[in-house]
Amino acid sequence: MKVSELLGERYKDRTSEIESQNLMTRGGYIKQVGNGIYSLLPPAKRIENKIEAILRQEMDRIGGQEVLFPVAMPAALWQSSGRWESVGKELLRFKDRSGADMLLGMTHEEAAVHMAMNIAGTYQKYPFMIYQIQTKFRDEPRARGGLIRVREFTMKDAYSFHTSQKDLERYYKRCYRAYERIYARVGIPEVVAVASDSGMMGGKVSHEFMLLTDIGEDTIVLCPECGYRANMEAADCIVHNDNGEEAAPLEKVATYDNKTIEDVCKFLQSSEKKSCKAVVYQRNEDDSYVLVFVRGDLEVNETKLRNHIKAEVHPAVEIDHVGLVAGAIGPVGLHKGITVVYDRSLEGTRNLVCGANEEGYHYTGLNMDRDVPDAEYADVAKATVGGVCPKCGKHSLIVKNGIEVGNIFQLGRRYTEAMGMTYDDEKGNRVNPIMGCYGIGVGRLIASVCEERHDQYGPIWPITIAPWQIEICALRAEQAHVREAAESLYAALAEQGYEVLYDDRAVSAGFMFSDADLLGSPVRVIISPKTLDRGVIEIATRDKSIKEDVAVENAQQRIKEIVAALYAAINDKVPESL
């Protein structure tokens, strides 16, 4: 490909604070069509094609069979699983011309079950895995970061079917390893797997694959001591309370206009760790109230709360009419008829400050065992920096941000039972198969690689997914000997199967190199009157690890060696398949 013929322009001006979005917009990779909707220009499409090829190779390696599900589906499919009603506005629903309810697929569990239930009626057909690479649409309310969080996206999703939990777990490990291979092959072996919340997907075991980066929207809890990793939504919150002090009596004290836990504790000269905080929510379905009590220095983890009460919630707006006193809510003498959840950080605590359910008053000396003897406890708090690791028990937790670049779930029988998919087992009994599902967003993966592999000038694409492996920069191409040398090398490399971008434009060296930085080819070849006068060609790598002059007659061989070395460096980090 000649740069003079390449569709798209490159720009100097910054377009976003998120570097991957900035560089991919400036470099002519993406063009925004609407909120969270992008067109891919040739460089990005070439990267997408390469990533998809790697995905297909790794899915085929673990026995996957590629299929294709529809983007538009009838509502009946999702009604049979119950998700037509349970999924919120992110599912785009519409009516076709006959008035039938339809939807655009944001995930394809229902379609996978629908396909498999007609072709896998006996245990002899199991296990098997089907996968697709398909366009999806999620009406995401918080589109941001270019391809990092979008509404329309391309995704590889796979669905496995099994006759036993043991078989699912065995295959789950194989897919887990396949994902590690994928991330290493695309050039980001730093991706880590973390335990996660299954959310609307269902199932009890799930992992997210995270690229740790400051611009990530997910919060990851890590233990550097033992390697524990979990998404904040799923991380256990364990606290050790000091209960050695003698229990004090429960006493009501005036706290006047102090209402926040910070102000009350400061007024009473008490630590927030020695307080009981109230947070009020309402169920989305009927606006009924849910009251959560948690230790004062902790925050409620809303995902854990939703899972515990099995309902979607939102922060309460008005509470006066249900007998709750804003800024003074406590567990003693509480108004009846409200769902109350006690976080386990309060279990066994004593001598706490809490609301007295009376304007301007709080209690001191709260003893949960004595004063709230019927309390039942659940883990609904967020893990904290320095908190207790659930795995090794040390006060060692740290918190980092990350971009989710893939996820895998053990779904169990949620969908097969709901949709009536069965097979005949060895004894002739009708049994629901067990499922797993495995997803990777292609566009988000492109942006994540760019986020991890760039400098101030542009992307540094790994050789395995770079839009072009080699770029030839012909300085002063209007001079016949420069043009002849550049075109000869371009033709020879292309003939040998290399992907070469040839900048044949009559522009300044600075302009040409700036564009080359934005296009990010791993190997750059510079041909100019000065180099040719010395009988050499300059060869450099985009990551600046190599920069050398090579005799013209040896240039092809040296380029091949560098390309091979770049591939080897990536392949050395790819783990073996299971």
Secondary structure, 3 states (H helix, E strand, C coil): CEHHHCCCCCCCCCCCCCHHHHHHHHCCCEEEEECCEEEECHHHHHHHHHHHHHHHHHHHHCCEEECCCCCEEEHHHHHHHCHHHHCCCCCCEEECCCCCEEEECCCCHHHHHHHHCCCCCEHHHCCEEEEEEEEEECCCCCCECCCCECCEEEEEEEEEEECCHHHHHHHHHHHHHHHHHHHHHCCCCCCEEEECCCHHHCCCEEEEEEEECCCCCEEEEECCCCCCEEECCCCCCCCCCCCCCCCCCCEEEECCCCCCHHHHHHHCCCCHHHEEEEEEEEECCCCCEEEEEEECCCCECHHHHHHHHCCCEEECCCCHHHCCCCCCCCCCCCCCCCEEEEEHHHCCCCCEEEEEEECCEEEEEECHHHHCCCCCEECCECCCCCCECCCCCCECCEEEEEEEEEEEEEEECHHHHHHCCCEECCCCCEECCEEEEEEEEHHHHHHHHHHHCEECCEECCCCCCCCCCEEEEECCCCCHHHHHHHHHHHHHHHHCCCCEEEECCCCCHHHHHHHHHHHCCCEEEEECHHHHHCCEEEEEECCCCCEEEEEHHHHHHHHHHHHHHHHHHHHCCCCCCC
